[in-house]
Amino acid sequence: MIPADARETLLDLIDELTISLEDLQRWEECGDLDLYGVGIKTAQVQLLELIQQRWEESFEVGLNFDIEKRFPI
């Protein structure tokens, strides 16, 4: 296990969520996103929004966009 501080953990979480949401977005655009995928997408959008609202550095590290516009649910 690699030790990481809270900032590094949040940055990694943002990256993982964004990558996953981009994949889900592609599946949805192809018509291949099922109900389970929609649920995952909704939860991940909510998590990104929570980080954006609560972490004062979120805009500085790349969450400076309307998450629901980029990943509509």
Secondary structure, 3 states (H helix, E strand, C coil): CCCCCHHHHHHHHHHHHHHHHHHHHHHHHCCCCCHHHHHHHHHHHHHHHHHHHHCCCCCCCCCCCCHHHHCCC
